[in-house]
Amino acid sequence: MSDKETFTISRGTVVKAADYRNPVLKNARLILQRDIEAATKKNDVKNQIYLKLDPETAVEGDDYQIRLTDAKSVTISAKTALGVMYGTLAVSRNVLKVDDFWYWLDRLPQVRDVVVWHNFDLHLPHYQTKYRGWFVNDELLISGWEDHSSNRYVWQRIFETALRVGCNVIIPGTDVNSQVNRRPAKEFGLMIAQHHAEPLGAKMFAREYPNLTASFVKYPDLFRKLWRDAIMDQKGTPTIYSLGFRGQGDKPFWEDDDSREWDEQAIADVINGIIEEQYEMVKQLDPGAPMALNVYGELTGLYNKGLVKIPDDVIEIWADSGYGKMVSRRQGLDNPRSPILEAPNPHNRQRGIYYHVAFHDLQASNFLGLLSNSPAFVSSELSKVREHHFDTLELINTGSIKPHILYLREVAKSWLADYSARDNEIILKDYVSTYYDEKQPELVELYSNYWQAVVQYGPHSDETAGDEFAPYLIRRLIKAWVGHHDKLSDAGWVVDAKLPEALKKLDEMITPKLPDWEALRLQTKQLLLTLKPADATRLYGDFYLSVINQAQGLKALHLAIRAYQEATGATKGEDYLKPFLTADEAYQAMKEIVIAETTNPSGKWADFYQNDGYNNVPLAVAQLKFLRHYLRVLGDSDDEDGWEHHFVKATAEARVMTLSNTRPAMGDDQLAKKLRERLIHHL
């Protein structure tokens, strides 16, 4: 082919598939046709791009070949349907300049009259990681959101984005979502993997048999039927079967099984027997399908003691801490931090990782915002994963995707064979220059300051507080305070002391970082005012919402602690004035998060956070509002007009009262505002 040969893409270019019965080719055609319409505006040239599944294509694996057949036709061919999809997306990315995360960051391609295509020598990048996957887990925000009046459309964009960044594997949601989305994900060309709590992709026992105890010891045949049905439903399609056994709801199985006394050997005997059965079942019903076992949670300790028996051709999957560090995850108060990458591998099994850039289960995780450990930290950990040969399969916990794009983008780069660890400056310069058109140095500095402000809650530098930290502790503080409990519940992982001392220690932990967060919040707001609208909207959704969750959440926690301390020892009604106003400040600070989420300048994303059931910021707001009123009940008169009469009304009006009241008592919002005005010099 001559270097001068070109192909002109315009709105007159038609994308055709050789076989419209193939759903992968059909979806690839729809994506490329959509992108052509988005990137061009003239309709001058009538030509076609042809998508073809061809076993004779001179490539290997999922690679693809692009040929200029003649001046009117280009053919994208591959041996696999996934290869055709990859080739189609390569044209979208490299020729039409559609960004991989266009949907999540609203970064649309520059519109040109036509696009003149010169280079047809495009191929699949050289990946070090064989199985590259997203685990769309803790996906509450996605589950509760629609775009184009459709949640299905959102999942289609998830599958598209996963493919764009190089995924060939996906766990398409949790529990019901994973079942519903299995077929649509396959129709985009993705191989299906399975949640560690849903072995073989089977339906949850408790959903199928809600009136029975989920005990394999009691009901082995019912479990076997679920497993067999799952394999039969997936056989012959690209699937990585997950072996193992956890309890219903992703917890140790013996917590719900009282059929015997459970020591470690008894637990191992059940798990080993199940692994052997599942392994043989897959071998029989879907020969050649790859299998994996998650060495996760309680299984890690059993494995390290040599109690777990695994067939040698099963891929071991090891998990990080939940915060990106390759050490074992904390289980309740047990936090041995066993080094994962140093685990012996005498059988030379293939190994992979289950890695979190978003998480929920650990009380201080990041759900609504950026990971609390830096991109450079993640880059370094993933480079160590490669060095220790744990990179056969990588499943990345994506959360609800949008808040975590900075990390998902870097993880995708780490799958490439030529990747090496990058520092924050390089990562952020790359990211900012891709997604922002102006003030790039200021934006790099702004992003960099995020991890300087993060609270470290544990003795190890990676034990840092994500956005769940503050609302989680606020709810426990209020429960302990109002319930007259002597300790915070479920908080021994961060502080284990009687309530007054625990709150003192918490406040000492977070207070030094409050000025950093406030400065970052104000700097971000100022920069938002100077950016052009597209950049400002992008920064708001990608960064500002992470900042305000941390800044206002920690501020509210600090103020709630202060209110408790101020109320301690109160002996008369007016002693509760100050804690009432402090609780009001906490309430107003927390409410700012909800306001910021729902007033997103991007109408598309304004309701994205409405299904926040983990951080549950609206619940923390409601509880702080309750706390404020609780303090008023303790300090104000029975009719809640005493503070108003004594501290708000003019002296003459308060002294001369021919009527007991001339209007209803003020609400808490109005009273707090008036009290603050009148008592500003006395509090």
VOGU-3710 file (C-alpha; in Angstrom, 3 decimals, decimal comma):
1> msdketftis> 0,000/0,000/0,000  1,343/3,434/-0,923  1,960/5,893/1,918  -0,202/8,330/-0,022  -3,254/6,110/-0,036  -6,006/7,526/2,149  -9,601/6,906/3,113  -11,985/9,755/3,830  -14,470/9,283/6,647  -17,563/11,446/6,568
11> rgtvvkaady> -21,208/11,183/7,459  -21,577/9,411/4,167  -19,421/6,529/5,430  -21,476/3,451/6,219  -20,253/0,787/8,653  -21,350/-2,708/7,668  -20,965/-6,075/9,376  -20,399/-9,286/7,446  -22,753/-11,123/9,780  -25,471/-9,147/11,527
21> rnpvlknarl> -26,429/-12,250/13,459  -23,185/-11,903/15,403  -24,057/-9,566/18,311  -20,438/-8,488/18,846  -20,076/-7,301/15,258  -23,470/-5,658/15,489  -22,446/-3,677/18,585  -19,100/-2,782/17,026  -20,903/-1,441/13,954  -23,260/0,670/16,071
31> ilqrdieaat> -20,390/2,175/18,063  -18,299/3,124/15,032  -21,266/4,524/13,117  -22,194/6,643/16,141  -18,638/7,931/16,483  -18,425/8,836/12,794  -21,561/10,931/13,199  -20,102/12,580/16,315  -16,711/13,381/14,730  -17,724/14,587/11,249
41> kkndvknqiy> -20,294/17,002/9,842  -20,119/16,730/6,044  -21,816/14,071/3,972  -19,676/14,340/0,827  -18,092/10,912/0,466  -20,043/7,683/-0,006  -17,947/4,726/1,126  -17,943/1,899/3,646  -16,048/0,270/6,520  -16,590/-3,485/6,558
51> lkldpetave> -16,345/-5,568/9,758  -15,473/-9,185/9,147  -14,849/-12,248/11,284  -12,269/-14,201/9,278  -10,339/-17,237/10,600  -7,782/-16,716/7,816  -6,758/-13,241/9,028  -2,969/-13,087/9,294  -2,882/-12,193/12,986  -2,733/-14,026/16,308
61> gddyqirltd> -5,221/-14,158/19,155  -7,479/-11,117/19,422  -5,326/-8,941/17,185  -6,924/-7,429/14,079  -5,984/-6,382/10,575  -7,146/-3,210/8,799  -6,906/-3,061/5,012  -7,740/-0,371/2,519  -9,503/-2,607/0,024  -9,993/0,223/-2,467
71> aksvtisakt> -10,753/3,931/-2,412  -14,311/3,206/-1,331  -13,810/0,448/1,215  -11,849/-0,456/4,354  -12,048/-3,900/5,952  -11,462/-4,582/9,662  -10,982/-8,312/10,149  -9,901/-10,638/12,951  -10,010/-14,291/13,903  -12,234/-13,542/16,875
81> algvmygtla> -15,284/-11,341/17,321  -13,448/-9,641/20,179  -10,618/-8,863/17,763  -13,060/-7,175/15,379  -14,401/-5,134/18,295  -10,874/-4,129/19,320  -10,100/-3,110/15,728  -13,264/-1,044/15,497  -12,451/0,764/18,727  -8,883/1,366/17,500
91> vsrnvlkvdd> -10,314/3,281/14,551  -12,568/5,224/16,892  -9,650/6,099/19,173  -6,772/6,639/16,727  -8,544/7,961/13,662  -11,678/9,697/14,956  -9,954/10,729/18,222  -12,714/9,495/20,513  -11,286/9,203/24,028  -11,604/5,918/25,916
101> fwywldrlpq> -13,491/7,632/28,767  -15,519/9,984/26,574  -18,782/8,881/28,154  -17,739/9,327/31,783  -15,870/12,600/31,351  -18,021/14,034/28,544  -14,902/14,506/26,447  -16,298/14,527/22,915  -14,106/14,447/19,799  -13,348/17,560/17,814
111> vrdvvvwhnf> -15,869/17,805/14,996  -14,309/18,111/11,529  -15,845/18,328/8,088  -14,319/14,973/7,219  -11,528/12,816/8,642  -8,749/11,775/6,277  -7,327/8,439/7,358  -3,679/7,792/6,476  -2,344/5,049/8,757  -3,987/1,633/8,473
121> dlhlphyqtk> -1,240/-0,233/10,316  -3,130/-0,463/13,608  -2,868/-3,476/15,895  -3,722/-4,659/19,364  -1,139/-3,377/21,858  1,289/-5,870/23,366  -0,207/-6,764/26,712  1,715/-8,400/29,523  -1,491/-9,312/31,372  -3,364/-12,180/29,730
131> yrgwfvndel> -6,766/-11,670/31,358  -7,548/-7,980/31,880  -10,787/-7,406/33,718  -13,142/-5,010/35,418  -15,234/-6,125/38,363  -18,165/-3,716/38,468  -18,754/-4,182/42,186  -20,425/-2,003/44,851  -22,222/-0,528/41,852  -25,049/1,178/43,768
141> lisgwedhss> -24,742/4,495/41,952  -24,959/2,778/38,567  -27,835/0,557/39,657  -29,878/3,573/40,690  -29,201/5,705/37,630  -30,433/5,969/34,061  -29,156/7,781/31,003  -31,182/8,086/27,829  -34,041/6,903/30,087  -32,332/3,539/30,361
151> nryvwqrife> -30,122/1,689/32,817  -29,374/-0,818/30,063  -27,783/1,989/28,051  -25,492/2,757/31,006  -24,317/-0,857/31,180  -23,674/-0,846/27,431  -21,377/2,147/27,925  -19,640/0,272/30,746  -18,934/-2,660/28,444  -17,763/-0,309/25,698
161> talrvgcnvi> -15,421/1,565/28,037  -13,983/-1,650/29,441  -13,161/-2,792/25,910  -11,703/0,583/24,991  -9,152/0,389/27,811  -8,167/-3,168/26,869  -10,352/-5,396/29,033  -11,168/-8,838/27,728  -12,848/-9,992/30,950  -15,630/-8,546/33,084
171> ipgtdvnsqv> -17,669/-9,379/36,159  -20,758/-7,409/35,115  -22,090/-6,478/38,531  -22,923/-8,144/41,807  -25,571/-10,720/42,643  -28,667/-10,061/40,466  -26,798/-7,605/38,248  -24,176/-10,212/37,389  -26,909/-12,583/36,228  -28,848/-9,977/34,253
181> nrrpakefgl> -25,776/-8,483/32,568  -23,975/-11,698/31,709  -25,470/-12,054/28,231  -25,274/-8,337/27,281  -21,586/-8,306/28,263  -20,908/-11,335/26,062  -22,663/-9,556/23,201  -19,892/-6,960/23,369  -17,222/-9,685/23,177  -16,220/-9,812/26,833
191> miaqhhaepl> -15,325/-12,996/28,675  -17,272/-13,461/31,905  -15,594/-13,953/35,269  -17,447/-14,395/38,540  -17,751/-12,809/41,968  -15,834/-14,690/44,665  -19,139/-15,091/46,550  -20,912/-16,517/43,482  -18,932/-19,642/42,551  -19,397/-20,840/38,974
201> gakmfareyp> -21,720/-17,877/38,453  -24,511/-19,742/40,222  -27,539/-18,039/41,674  -27,372/-17,331/45,390  -28,728/-20,230/47,445  -30,644/-17,884/49,747  -32,483/-16,356/46,785  -33,499/-19,711/45,351  -34,294/-21,329/48,691  -35,119/-18,451/51,050
211> nltasfvkyp> -36,583/-20,713/53,742  -33,567/-23,020/53,998  -30,283/-22,584/55,829  -27,496/-22,052/53,295  -25,592/-25,134/54,430  -23,736/-27,356/51,999  -23,535/-29,963/54,747  -27,351/-30,060/54,989  -28,297/-29,498/51,342  -25,405/-30,598/49,101
221> dlfrklwrda> -27,630/-31,664/46,202  -29,370/-28,282/46,048  -26,009/-26,528/45,816  -24,847/-28,996/43,169  -27,946/-28,281/41,097  -27,290/-24,530/41,220  -23,688/-25,095/40,128  -24,628/-27,487/37,329  -27,348/-25,137/36,035  -24,886/-22,255/35,995
231> imdqkgtpti> -22,298/-24,200/33,993  -24,885/-25,408/31,505  -26,081/-21,831/31,031  -22,546/-20,620/30,240  -20,890/-23,614/28,567  -19,326/-22,949/25,205  -19,052/-19,199/25,824  -15,933/-17,366/27,040  -16,021/-17,837/30,818  -13,517/-18,027/33,664
241> yslgfrgqgd> -15,212/-20,183/36,288  -14,723/-19,169/39,901  -14,292/-22,074/42,307  -14,754/-21,935/46,060  -17,399/-21,395/48,677  -18,408/-18,354/50,709  -21,540/-17,690/52,678  -24,585/-15,830/51,432  -23,912/-12,108/51,332  -20,129/-12,476/50,830
251> kpfwedddsr> -19,076/-13,702/54,269  -17,601/-16,885/55,808  -20,021/-19,748/55,133  -19,895/-21,163/58,660  -21,435/-18,007/60,136  -24,799/-19,230/58,836  -24,200/-22,938/59,283  -24,753/-24,384/62,750  -24,677/-28,000/61,591  -21,388/-28,630/63,432
261> ewdeqaiadv> -18,549/-27,063/65,382  -16,226/-25,340/62,935  -12,487/-25,461/63,466  -9,977/-24,680/60,720  -9,607/-28,289/59,588  -13,379/-28,776/59,392  -13,703/-25,586/57,352  -10,860/-26,655/55,049  -12,387/-30,115/54,565  -15,657/-28,604/53,313
271> ingiieeqye> -13,940/-26,086/51,061  -11,531/-28,642/49,595  -14,338/-31,076/48,886  -16,351/-28,364/47,163  -13,385/-27,178/45,086  -12,767/-30,733/43,889  -16,434/-31,231/42,977  -16,693/-27,904/41,137  -13,438/-28,517/39,293  -14,561/-31,927/38,034
281> mvkqldpgap> -17,976/-30,553/37,130  -16,450/-27,841/34,910  -14,042/-30,342/33,336  -16,954/-32,593/32,466  -19,530/-30,037/31,320  -17,359/-27,285/29,754  -14,000/-28,856/28,885  -11,089/-26,486/28,415  -12,686/-23,561/30,237  -10,242/-21,708/32,532
291> malnvygelt> -10,876/-21,764/36,271  -9,775/-19,542/39,124  -9,891/-19,545/42,909  -10,015/-16,379/45,005  -7,570/-16,667/47,893  -9,586/-14,025/49,686  -10,824/-13,193/53,150  -10,891/-16,198/55,452  -9,386/-18,437/52,734  -6,083/-16,554/52,932
301> glynkglvki> -5,291/-17,810/56,427  -6,227/-21,377/55,561  -4,074/-21,237/52,413  -1,078/-19,897/54,317  -1,356/-22,807/56,739  -1,314/-25,305/53,892  -4,890/-26,435/54,468  -6,316/-25,577/51,036  -5,933/-28,012/48,124  -6,042/-26,479/44,653
311> pddvieiwad> -5,634/-28,217/41,269  -2,460/-26,976/39,599  -4,145/-25,635/36,465  -6,422/-23,305/38,470  -5,437/-19,622/38,540  -4,978/-18,272/42,052  -6,440/-14,783/42,576  -5,063/-12,774/45,502  -6,594/-9,554/46,803  -5,092/-6,301/47,997
321> sgygkmvsrr> -5,931/-4,640/51,325  -8,926/-2,789/49,884  -6,832/0,378/49,733  -4,449/-0,740/47,002  -1,682/-2,225/49,163  -0,719/-5,796/48,325  -1,159/-7,108/51,848  -4,024/-9,158/53,263  -7,250/-7,354/53,963  -8,308/-6,542/57,507
331> qgldnprspi> -11,080/-8,793/58,822  -12,870/-6,914/61,601  -10,152/-6,173/64,157  -7,773/-8,779/62,751  -5,211/-7,039/60,576  -2,124/-9,217/60,075  -1,182/-7,453/56,809  0,377/-10,618/55,412  2,523/-9,750/52,379  0,613/-11,193/49,430
341> leapnphnrq> 3,357/-11,035/46,833  5,720/-13,087/48,986  3,379/-16,057/49,288  5,287/-19,220/48,218  4,169/-20,875/44,994  5,675/-24,356/45,072  3,219/-25,651/42,445  4,050/-22,815/40,031  0,392/-22,040/39,487  -0,636/-19,037/37,465
351> rgiyyhvafh> -1,534/-16,139/39,712  -3,611/-12,999/39,454  -5,015/-10,230/41,601  -8,327/-8,768/42,678  -7,436/-5,095/43,088  -9,461/-2,201/44,473  -9,452/1,354/43,180  -12,849/1,610/44,885  -14,239/-0,259/47,849  -16,983/-0,265/50,456
361> dlqasnflgl> -16,552/-2,944/53,095  -13,840/-1,399/55,247  -15,567/1,619/56,860  -12,933/4,124/55,706  -13,017/3,237/52,021  -13,618/5,417/48,994  -17,035/4,976/47,445  -18,023/8,424/46,189  -14,579/9,812/45,437  -10,916/9,268/44,698
371> lsnspafvss> -8,880/6,552/46,371  -7,147/7,903/49,458  -3,787/6,514/48,318  -2,116/8,279/45,418  -1,944/7,191/41,761  1,829/6,801/42,118  1,254/4,420/45,030  -1,075/2,304/42,870  1,372/2,406/39,969  4,154/1,170/42,243
381> elskvrehhf> 2,048/-1,651/43,692  0,982/-2,852/40,249  4,574/-2,849/39,072  5,437/-5,088/42,031  2,553/-7,351/41,033  4,221/-7,845/37,659  7,655/-8,378/39,166  6,270/-11,193/41,325  4,320/-12,779/38,449  0,841/-12,143/39,866
391> dtlelintgs> -0,358/-10,673/36,575  -1,896/-13,586/34,663  -5,348/-12,283/35,553  -6,182/-8,870/36,997  -9,703/-8,052/38,150  -10,078/-4,405/39,078  -12,885/-3,371/41,403  -14,270/-0,332/39,589  -17,014/0,721/41,997  -19,432/2,922/40,069
401> ikphilylre> -16,634/3,926/37,646  -17,191/7,677/37,301  -15,489/8,738/40,567  -12,480/6,509/39,851  -11,426/7,219/36,263  -7,984/8,589/37,142  -7,071/5,201/38,607  -8,868/3,014/36,086  -6,954/4,767/33,318  -3,593/4,168/34,981
411> vakswladys> -4,403/0,531/35,751  -5,213/-0,039/32,068  -1,813/1,359/31,121  -0,168/-1,012/33,607  -1,379/-4,008/31,599  0,921/-3,061/28,692  4,175/-4,956/28,321  6,307/-1,799/28,282  4,754/-0,225/31,385  6,920/0,884/34,282
421> ardneiilkd> 5,946/2,633/37,488  5,151/6,328/37,125  5,197/9,103/39,708  2,301/11,417/40,517  3,617/14,282/38,425  3,857/12,185/35,265  0,492/10,511/35,828  -1,303/13,779/36,560  0,313/15,719/33,717  -0,768/12,965/31,331
431> yvstyydekq> -4,289/12,934/32,758  -4,789/16,700/32,917  -3,382/17,333/29,437  -5,816/14,743/28,061  -8,979/16,040/29,693  -8,484/19,783/30,234  -7,726/22,451/27,655  -6,460/25,270/29,884  -4,742/26,021/33,199  -3,079/22,620/33,136
441> pelvelysny> -0,213/23,422/35,585  -2,720/24,745/38,129  -4,862/21,650/37,712  -1,925/19,283/38,173  -1,066/21,061/41,418  -4,704/20,962/42,519  -4,999/17,205/41,991  -1,620/16,654/43,681  -2,777/18,424/46,829  -5,589/15,920/47,326
451> wqavvqygph> -3,349/13,199/48,758  -1,449/15,704/50,902  -4,701/16,404/52,764  -5,748/12,791/53,378  -6,104/11,610/56,986  -3,986/8,636/58,020  -6,069/6,605/60,489  -3,752/3,638/61,090  -0,079/3,104/61,872  0,802/2,249/58,262
461> sdetagdefa> 1,146/4,980/55,645  -1,369/3,300/53,316  -4,057/3,137/56,029  -5,740/6,310/54,887  -9,283/7,597/55,193  -11,533/7,605/52,165  -14,816/9,447/51,899  -16,743/6,773/53,845  -14,758/7,496/57,007  -16,638/10,606/58,185
471> pylirrlika> -20,294/9,623/57,617  -19,631/6,168/59,050  -18,235/7,603/62,289  -20,814/10,397/62,522  -23,617/7,846/62,621  -21,874/5,846/65,347  -21,078/8,937/67,362  -24,738/10,010/67,394  -25,946/6,495/68,222  -23,517/6,174/71,135
481> wvghhdklsd> -24,229/9,675/72,428  -28,011/9,575/72,319  -28,136/5,926/73,356  -25,804/6,555/76,322  -23,397/3,851/75,159  -19,878/3,894/76,523  -18,141/3,111/73,199  -18,516/3,647/69,470  -19,846/0,507/67,811  -17,769/-1,241/65,134
491> agwvvdaklp> -14,981/1,304/65,435  -12,249/-0,663/67,178  -10,297/-0,715/63,915  -9,650/3,016/64,267  -9,963/3,755/67,999  -10,665/1,430/70,926  -11,490/3,450/74,042  -14,373/4,760/76,089  -16,479/7,282/74,209  -14,951/10,558/75,513
501> ealkkldemi> -11,394/9,331/74,974  -12,247/7,760/71,603  -13,713/11,025/70,324  -10,728/12,966/71,637  -8,357/10,659/69,745  -10,453/10,869/66,572  -10,482/14,641/66,721  -6,730/14,761/67,226  -6,411/12,558/64,145  -8,541/14,647/61,792
511> tpklpdweal> -8,195/18,248/63,042  -4,655/18,858/61,690  -5,901/18,036/58,176  -9,000/20,266/58,225  -7,148/23,418/57,059  -5,673/21,473/54,130  -9,104/20,277/53,049  -10,663/23,710/53,436  -7,869/25,286/51,414  -8,259/22,673/48,685
521> rlqtkqlllt> -12,036/23,156/48,618  -11,677/26,921/48,211  -8,883/26,594/45,630  -11,042/24,241/43,582  -14,049/26,576/43,763  -11,899/29,500/42,670  -10,468/27,585/39,738  -13,948/26,453/38,704  -14,862/30,113/38,247  -11,967/30,749/35,857
531> lkpadatrly> -12,213/27,673/33,606  -14,225/27,580/30,432  -17,562/25,790/30,924  -16,578/22,373/29,557  -13,428/22,165/31,681  -15,227/23,524/34,751  -18,008/20,964/34,448  -15,470/18,177/34,042  -13,450/19,320/37,068  -16,605/19,577/39,155
541> gdfylsvinq> -17,601/15,964/38,534  -14,140/14,432/38,445  -12,507/16,243/41,366  -14,590/18,802/43,252  -17,143/16,262/44,440  -14,324/14,112/45,853  -12,920/17,142/47,647  -16,215/18,284/49,136  -17,046/14,787/50,380  -13,773/14,714/52,279
551> aqglkalhla> -13,625/18,370/53,342  -17,197/18,770/54,537  -17,495/15,226/55,850  -14,442/15,581/58,091  -15,520/19,070/59,127  -18,932/17,721/60,135  -17,303/14,891/62,095  -15,034/17,366/63,904  -17,989/19,609/64,752  -20,125/16,695/65,948
561> irayqeatga> -17,293/15,657/68,275  -16,987/19,232/69,508  -20,736/19,410/70,145  -20,449/16,279/72,279  -17,554/17,743/74,229  -19,382/21,050/74,731  -22,509/19,277/75,955  -20,605/17,119/78,438  -21,247/18,422/81,916  -24,138/20,696/80,941
571> tkgedylkpf> -26,287/21,444/84,000  -28,810/24,030/82,805  -30,716/24,839/79,658  -28,495/27,562/78,304  -25,455/25,254/78,563  -26,845/23,516/75,472  -26,876/26,677/73,339  -23,308/26,276/72,167  -23,494/22,545/71,352  -26,825/23,226/69,581
581> ltadeayqam> -25,127/25,775/67,331  -22,106/23,525/66,818  -24,386/20,662/65,799  -26,096/23,076/63,409  -22,722/23,814/61,816  -22,076/20,080/61,448  -25,483/19,599/59,846  -24,962/22,483/57,427  -21,481/21,213/56,497  -22,737/17,714/55,721
591> keiviaettn> -25,728/19,042/53,822  -23,347/20,895/51,484  -22,254/17,525/50,088  -25,795/16,611/49,044  -26,343/20,087/47,597  -23,100/19,828/45,614  -24,074/16,436/44,198  -27,564/17,504/43,159  -26,497/20,869/41,676  -23,866/19,353/39,401
601> psgkwadfyq> -23,567/21,753/36,419  -23,769/18,696/34,166  -27,431/17,872/33,925  -26,484/14,373/32,844  -24,849/13,580/36,191  -27,051/15,626/38,543  -28,897/12,563/39,862  -25,996/10,105/39,647  -25,467/10,022/43,432  -29,101/9,549/44,433
611> ndgynnvpla> -28,647/5,836/45,236  -25,810/6,399/47,711  -26,588/3,582/50,104  -23,050/3,061/51,451  -21,682/6,436/52,542  -25,364/7,336/52,822  -24,587/11,016/53,196  -28,321/11,910/53,261  -28,731/9,672/56,337  -25,779/11,360/58,064
621> vaqlkflrhy> -27,393/14,713/57,246  -30,713/13,565/58,710  -29,015/12,262/61,842  -27,110/15,509/62,383  -30,376/17,376/61,968  -31,876/15,079/64,604  -28,882/15,655/66,890  -29,323/19,390/66,593  -32,951/19,120/67,645  -32,101/16,642/70,400
631> lrvlgdsdde> -29,825/19,282/71,938  -32,596/21,859/71,647  -34,988/19,517/73,441  -32,450/19,136/76,248  -31,825/22,865/76,593  -34,875/24,779/75,396  -38,223/25,069/77,194  -40,954/22,441/76,911  -42,697/24,473/74,205  -39,359/25,236/72,503
641> dgwehhfvka> -39,792/28,978/72,794  -37,579/29,671/75,809  -34,339/30,324/73,899  -36,232/32,506/71,480  -37,737/34,601/74,299  -34,502/34,943/76,233  -31,900/35,297/73,503  -33,604/36,346/70,270  -36,525/38,642/71,006  -35,964/42,295/71,807
651> taearvmtls> -35,817/42,919/75,541  -39,049/44,926/75,676  -40,977/42,362/73,666  -39,694/39,540/75,819  -40,689/41,334/79,055  -44,152/42,555/77,954  -46,240/39,580/76,822  -50,007/40,108/76,805  -50,236/36,982/74,682  -48,190/33,897/75,502
661> ntrpamgddq> -47,153/33,651/71,837  -47,754/35,721/68,747  -46,539/33,025/66,364  -45,314/29,428/66,462  -41,866/28,768/67,885  -39,012/29,168/65,432  -37,765/26,117/63,592  -34,225/24,925/64,234  -32,802/26,503/61,068  -34,198/29,952/61,842
671> lakklrerli> -33,420/29,746/65,538  -29,810/28,755/64,914  -29,385/31,656/62,496  -30,896/34,184/64,932  -28,979/32,858/67,910  -25,740/33,094/65,992  -26,502/36,713/65,087  -27,393/37,736/68,645  -24,801/35,745/70,552  -21,880/36,048/68,167
681> hhl> -19,751/37,833/70,761  -20,732/35,522/73,630  -20,062/32,049/72,233
//
